[in-house]
């Protein structure tokens, strides 16, 4: 495999599109032949990021769009999930386990923690009033032997 393979996907910020996002990323990453555990980690992280964009970024305004950009280089997949929503006032606080800005919705406050634990690298950048981007990276172990 040479060079970088990329995809960009934009979709309406509707909760029912969270499953679509998971499946689309899983299909894109399948060319690396990930294990079920690796695939489940990726799908869970994507699900959390998309759900955050819809619920927190857009306050469930389905007229808005969530964008996923994914790339594969060698044995590594990089994913950026972004919205142009309300942004996050304090990213460090938002990354704390159990913190949620929507306790009335029975949100667990574990989304960022889950993403961070399931991915090799995880970063959040946000500007209040301008949106949020979640960047994640995971090396697919099953392909290591092909690149060593």
FENTAVEN-V630416 format. One record per residue. RES is the residue in one small letter. PSI is psi in whole degrees, 0 to 359 (none if undefined). OMEGA is omega in whole degrees, 0 to 359 (* if undefined). D_CENTER is the distance of its C-alpha to the mean C-alpha in whole Angstrom. Layout:
{{RES;PSI;OMEGA;D_CENTER} {RES;PSI;OMEGA;D_CENTER}}
This chain:
{{x;126;182;24} {x;147;176;25} {x;191;182;23} {x;136;174;19} {x;132;185;18} {x;155;173;15} {x;150;174;14} {x;136;183;13} {x;128;174;12} {x;142;182;13} {x;161;179;14} {x;141;181;15} {x;66;179;14} {x;138;184;15} {x;329;180;14} {x;346;178;16} {x;354;177;13} {x;317;179;10} {x;321;177;12} {x;316;180;13} {x;315;179;9} {x;313;183;9} {x;320;180;12} {x;314;179;12} {x;319;178;10} {x;318;179;12} {x;318;179;15} {x;317;184;14} {x;343;184;13} {x;336;179;17} {x;342;177;19} {x;359;180;18} {x;55;181;20} {x;157;173;17} {x;167;177;19} {x;320;179;18} {x;315;179;16} {x;316;180;14} {x;317;178;13} {x;321;176;13} {x;312;179;11} {x;312;181;8} {x;320;180;8} {x;315;180;8} {x;317;178;5} {x;316;179;4} {x;314;180;7} {x;316;182;6} {x;317;180;4} {x;316;179;6} {x;317;177;9} {x;316;180;9} {x;316;183;9} {x;309;187;12} {x;313;185;14} {x;316;182;14} {x;314;186;13} {x;0;182;16} {x;41;178;18} {x;29;175;17} {x;100;187;19} {x;5;174;18} {x;353;181;20} {x;173;181;17} {x;146;172;14} {x;140;180;10} {x;136;174;10} {x;128;172;8} {x;127;180;10} {x;147;176;10} {x;152;176;13} {x;127;175;15} {x;116;184;18} {x;238;181;20} {x;17;186;18} {x;132;175;15} {x;135;176;12} {x;137;183;10} {x;131;173;6} {x;123;178;6} {x;124;186;5} {x;155;174;8} {x;165;177;11} {x;34;187;15} {x;214;189;15} {x;341;181;17} {x;178;183;15} {x;125;180;16} {x;314;185;19} {x;95;183;19} {x;319;180;16} {x;318;178;18} {x;316;181;19} {x;332;180;15} {x;353;180;14} {x;133;178;17} {x;139;177;17} {x;357;176;19} {x;133;173;18} {x;143;176;17} {x;359;182;19} {x;61;181;19} {x;334;179;22} {x;341;179;24} {x;9;181;21} {x;40;175;21} {x;141;185;17} {x;339;183;17} {x;22;183;15} {x;3;184;14} {x;306;181;10} {x;322;179;10} {x;317;178;12} {x;312;180;11} {x;315;182;7} {x;321;181;10} {x;332;184;12} {x;347;183;11} {x;159;178;10} {x;325;176;13} {x;147;183;11} {x;133;179;9} {x;145;177;10} {x;130;171;10} {x;138;185;13} {x;148;176;14} {x;118;179;17} {x;128;180;19} {x;353;183;20} {x;352;176;18} {x;181;185;14} {x;144;173;11} {x;133;176;9} {x;120;179;6} {x;128;183;7} {x;150;178;7} {x;141;177;10} {x;132;174;11} {x;131;180;15} {x;107;187;16} {x;326;185;19} {x;342;180;21} {x;358;183;22} {x;316;184;23} {x;330;181;27} {x;340;185;26} {x;3;179;26} {x;none;*;28}}
